[in-house]
Amino acid sequence: MKILRIVAGFLAVIGLLIAGILLIAASWWNTEDWKLLGEYRPVIAIAGTLYIGLAILILVIRFYRRSSEYLLFDREGGRVSIATKVIEEYIAKIAVEFPAVTKMQPKVTASGDSIDIVVDVRIKAGPQVKEICEILQKRVRDSMLKGLGITQVRYVEVNVCKIVGSAEPDLKSMLDEEL
């Protein structure tokens, strides 16, 4: 069904382009040969230009889609869609598992049946920032699979937007200093 829609859309765009080109060409032809066109030449040229503009608009909309608001799954029994806002809220709840993360703002971008996740975090200062981000990245990917059943995660990006506060000394470093 998806292929049929793509083919139909492609044929519609080609048809609009051809009709536009023919209308513009007809408006430039010698009016003696086309007596019916005479005074309507500018209108025909404008119509041809509009057809070509419409074809270009359809192509731009088709190929330059912004992120979809829903993650779509086509299954045998029909289509399943999950709002990206719901996925973002679900990911934001993971922050409670990481005491070093003070603020977490996920942004989910869906394209067809796969998603890209960008997580902006504020994190407490400390030597383990890199490790926390790596664990957070893995945890987000795992929660998509285990919690929501989404296997089509293309990538998960964790951006540390701000490092706040001073690092709390961990127990091991305090013991090492005393010895």
Secondary structure as GFF3:
##gff-version 3
##sequence-region A 1 179
A	DSSP	alpha_helix	2	28	.	.	.	ID=ss1
A	DSSP	three_ten_helix	38	40	.	.	.	ID=ss2
A	DSSP	alpha_helix	41	63	.	.	.	ID=ss3
A	DSSP	beta_strand	70	75	.	.	.	ID=ss4
A	DSSP	beta_strand	78	83	.	.	.	ID=ss5
A	DSSP	alpha_helix	84	92	.	.	.	ID=ss6
A	DSSP	three_ten_helix	93	97	.	.	.	ID=ss7
A	DSSP	beta_strand	101	111	.	.	.	ID=ss8
A	DSSP	beta_strand	114	124	.	.	.	ID=ss9
A	DSSP	alpha_helix	129	148	.	.	.	ID=ss10
A	DSSP	beta_strand	153	164	.	.	.	ID=ss11
A	DSSP	alpha_helix	171	178	.	.	.	ID=ss12
###
